[in-house]
Amino acid sequence: MPELIVVQRPAVLASGAAYVLSFVELWPEQTVVRLVGLDSRTGRELRELRMTLFDDTGAEYAWRATSSGGMVLPDEVSVGFDGPLSEAADWIVISDPGGAIDERIALDRRPV
């Protein structure tokens, strides 16, 4: 099972498409960011953004894949980055060179 970081933050892409940055999944082999409220057209738009993920330790994680349509929510877009995420990281930033998306996410890793 992944470690989940719940975000639930509304945002808008540069194209005007509104979405909710839902949560981040921290898997041993990758980090997945889930965005809700986007149709398949927007999913294609996100694939073309060349998104990047980096953390406050200076580590960068290569884009792995972007997929549209989740098993539960059809308006979900998932963006995956190669991992694992650094244990020392306190926050991550997901962005793209053109500025269409720029999200800083705190990693609250306190045990529940």
Secondary structure, 3 states (H helix, E strand, C coil): CCEEEEEEEEEECCCCCEEEEEEEEECCCEEEEEEECCCHHHHHHHHCCCCEEEECCCCEECEEEEEECCCCCCCEEEEEEECCCCCCCCEEEEECCCCCCEEEEECCCCCC
